[in-house]
């Protein structure tokens, strides 16, 4: 399907794909934890455990509820000095006994526990484990969330197919190709707020020894099983105003609709404007529909800090101060006359061309904020 084909061939029959699984594959949490008055002793134990781990003495310990854990030789720089491994997750703990605006404990849940246990059970484990160390959870903030959907695809996608039909907010693309066969397709840079990965999950589980996925897929044949996975970091979650777990559950359906419909999608080349092109019915329409498993699309839209009037409010005091200075230098003592003088000077200061150039530079620095920048809508190539 790398070369032009008929419209009928662009959309193979629906039985060429099968939805196998959909859910959260990775979830990192920032915890705001209050430690009891034994924190200094707890920190000594964490420091000792870290040093022993660095010396290779990684003997498991147990909590008062017989929960086994292991100290790690390092934490998670730069904010978390100590690391502890439980069966279900990694916990990273800051050196300070208090928090302000940032979490002082960071939790990385394992993929296997997310697919097999209810989240209420996971939270109960976290609560009990931290209580063992003298900590009480005050608030939980999602820090990273990977949303995934698995399909059996016949035939599997190749790079030429993805390249031909991709419509994406990101132009950063990389691949992993083995003997001429696509195994992984990335869209977005590794540290970006959003990154998409489309990859051969059936092959990956054989390398990572995650054969328990076969039970989830209700099959013993991993051939041609591909995953679409969106990796969402804290800046993206913040743009959706996701500050609690309740926010995540409420908005997850809307995020999936945006990610699969606007951020990245596969569309037929049947319109000059990319956003008006027809969704590729083979497989991608099913990818979008699988969001119904995650949650209801409540229409929540991605928002950006620069859209917040409070950001303008922070600039106004500086502008007002400069206006006062201009008024004093000009001998003006009336407020409205000062505003008129400022407008007069600004109008003379820069031409329309200079204004447009500086505006475009600023828009590029701010990044995408809900509308495409750099040209008027009618002048855009799609």
N, C-alpha and C positions, 0 to 999 in steps of 0.2 A: 504493500500500500504506500510505498515511497513515491511512486510516480502517479501522475493524474489518472484517475479511474472514473468510472461512471458513478452517478449519484447513488444508484442502488448498491454498489460495492462499498460506498463510504459508510454505510450503516448495515453491518451484518445482522442476521437474525438475533432475536433476544436470547435464544438458547446458547449463544456463543459466550455468554458470561453467566456467572452464578455468584450471588452475594453469599459470603460465608460468615462474616463477622464484622462488627462495628462497635467502637467504643473508645475509651481513653487508654492509651498505651503507656503514657508517662505522665507523672504529675509530681511537681516539686512544690513544696509549701513553705512559706515563711511564717514562723510561729513567734508570737509575742508572748514570752514566758516570764513569769515572776518566780524567782528562786526564794526559798525559805532562808532562815537565818543561819543555816549550815552551809551557805554557798562557799565560803572560804575553804572549808573542808572538802566539799565536792570538787572544787577547782584543783585542789592538791591531788585528789584521786585521779582526775582527768589528766593532769600533767604527768603524774607517775605512769599512768597507762599509756600515754603517748610516747614517753621515753622508752618504756619496755617494748612497745611495738616497733620503734625505730631500731631497737637492738635485735629484732626478730623473734621476740618472745610473745607471740600472739595467742596466748592461751585464753579460751573463752571464760567468761564470768557469768554469773546468774543474778537476776534481780530477786527480790523477795517473793515474787510470784513464779519463780523458776524459769524466767524468760532468759535465754542465753543471748549474750552479746559479746562483742570483741572491740577493743580499742584499735584505732587506726593510727598509722605513723604520722599522718598529717591531717589537717582540717581542710577547709575550703577557703583559700586566700581570696581577698584580703581580710574578710570580716569574721571568719569563723576559725578559731585556733584549734579546736578539738574535733575529732571524728569518732563516731561509734557505729558499728555495723550490727544491726539486728537482722534476723532472717528476712523480714519483710521490707526493710528500708535502711537507708543510711541517714544518720543524724549528725549534723555539724553544729557545734555550739560555740558561741562567741565568748571571749574572755571576760567581758563585762557582765555584772550581775543584773543589769537593768537595760531597758530599751527606751528609745524615744520615738523616732519616726520610722526606724528600720527594724525588722525582725532580729531577734538575738539567737534564734535556733532555725536551722534550715533542714528540711526533710526531703529526701529523694526516695519516693516509693518505687519498689521494683515492679516491673511489668507483670510478672506472674501474679503478684498479690492483687493488682488492680483488676486482672481478668478473672480471678477466682473468688475473691471475697467481697462482701458488701462493704460499702464505704463506712457504714456505721460501725462495723467490726474493726476496720482499720483505725478509725478515730479512737475507739475504745482502747486499742492496743497502745496508741501513741500517748493517751492520757495516763494509763497505768505505768508505762515505761518511764515517762518523765517524772511522775510522782516518786518513783524509786530514787531518782537523783535530786529530789526536792523541788521540782518545778511544777508550776500550775499554768496551763494554757489559758491566756486571756483572749487571744484573737488569732485567727488563721487567715493568711492571705495567699492565694494562689500565685506562684512565681513563674512556673512553666507548666504548660499543658500540651501534650501531643495527642491529636485526634486522628484515629486511624480507621480505615475500612478495607476489608480483604475481599478479593474476588478471585474466582478461577476464570481465566481469560483464554479463549481459543479463537484466533491465535494470540499469543502474548504480544504486547506492544513493542515496537522497535523505535530507535531514535528518529528515523525519518518520519514515522507516523506522528510522533509527539511534536517534532519540529514543525510539521506542516500545519497542524491544527491548534497549536497552543496560542492562547490569548492570555497574557499575564501582566501584572503590575510590575514585575521584576524582569530585568533583562539579563540577570546573572544566571547562567545555566552551566552546569557541569555534569559529567557522566562517568560511570564506571562501566567499561566495556571489556568483556573477557572473550578472547578468540572471535572478535567480531560480533558478539552477541551482547545486547544491552542487559545489564543487571541492575543498575541504579541510575535514575535520572533526578538531578537536583535542580530546583528553581529557587533562587535566593541565596545570599551569602550565608556562611555558617553562623555568624553572630547577629544576623538580622532579626528584627522582631518577629518576622514570619519566614519560614522556609518550608518548601514542599519537597517531599521525597516520594518518588514512585519507584518501587523496586520489587525484585523477585523475592517475595517473602518465603516461598517454599524452599528456595535454595539457601536463604539466610538462616533458617531455623536448623538446617543440617550443620552449618558452621558454628552457630551459637549454642547448639544442643538444646534448643527450645522445642523439643518434639511434643511437648504438651499442647502446642497449638493444634496438632492433628485432632485431638479430642474436641477442642473448641470448634474446629471446622467440620467435625463428624466425618472424617475421612482418614484413610491410611496412605493416601497418595498426595504428596506435596507438589507434584508437577503443575506448572502453569498457574500457581497461586501468587497473585500480585497485590501489593499494598499501596494505597494512597494515604500518605501521612503528612499532616500539617503540624509543624513544630512551632508552638506559640510561646514567645518569651514574655517577660513581665511588661516591657513597654507596650506591646500589643494588648495584653490583658488590661493594662491601665487605660488605654484608649477606649476600651469597652466599659470602663468604670467597674471592673471586676476586682473588688477589694475583699470579698468574703467568699466562702464556698457557696453560700446561697446565691450570690450574684452569678457564679459560674454555672450552676445548675439552671438558673433562670434564663441565661443568655446564650447557652451553648448552641442551641438550635439556630439562633440568629447569626452567630459567628460562622457556623458551617455554611449557611446560605450565602454569606458574603464571600467566604473563602473559595467556595466551589463555583460561585456565579460571577464574582467580580475580580477577586485577586488572581485566581488561576482557573482556566476552564479550557476544554477542548471544543472548538467550534468550527463549523463548515465555512469555507472562504466564499460566502455568498453575499457579502455586503462590504462596502468600503469601510464602514465604521465597525470596529471590532465588537463593540458592545451590542450591536444589533444583529450580529451573526447568529445563525441557528446552532443551538447546542448539538454536539455530536451525539446522536442517539445510541450508537454503539458504546455502551458502558458508561459514558460520562453522565448521561441523564440519570442512570442508576446510582452513580456516585452522589449526585445532588440529593436524590430522593432518600438515600440512606441516612441523611441527617434527621429524618423523622424518628429514627431509633435513638438518637442522642437527646433530642428534646424538641419542643415546639419553637418554631420561628416566631418570636414575638415582635418582629420588626425593628429590634434594636439596631442602631447604626453605629459604626465606628466613629468616634469623636477624637479630636486632637486638642492638645493643650493650647495651641495657637488660636483655636476657635473660641476659647474661653474669654469673656470680657474682662475677667480679672487680670489677664496678661496685659491688656491695654491700660487698666487702672494703675498698673505698676509703672507704666511709661509716663503717664500724665503728670505726676509731680515734677519730673525732670523737664518736661515741656513747659509747664507753668513757671518753673523757676527761671528758665531761659527767657520766657516772655517778660517777667518782672525785670530782668537785667536789661532787656531791650527798652522797656518803658523808662527805666531810670536813665539810661544813656541818651534817650530821645527827649527827655523832659516831659513825658506823658504821665499823668496822675489818675486818669480815668480808666477803669477796667475794660469797658467796651472799646475805647479808643486804642488801648493796648492790644486787644485782639485784632482789631482792624489793621494796626500797624504790622503785626506779625504776619497776617495774611498777605499784606502788600509786599513785604520783604520776601516771603516764600515764593510768591508768584513771579517775582523778578529773579530769584536766585537760580532756578533750574528750568531748562527747557522741557517741553513735552517728551522729547527724545531721551534726555537724561533721566527724567522720571521713569519712563518705561524700562530703560536699561537697569536702573537701580532696583526697581520693583521686581523685575525678573530675577535678578541676582538674589534678592531676599527670599523670593518664593522658592527658589531652588534650595536655599539653605534650610528653609522651614520644612521642605519635603511635601509629599502629597497630603492634602488636607481636605479631601472630599471632592475636589475638582481638579481636572488636568491643567497644569500650568505650562507657560511657555508660548502659548498661542491661543487665539480665540477658538471656541469650540468648532466653528465652521471651517477653520483653517487646519485643524488637526488631520493627520493622515488616516485616522480611524475613529 
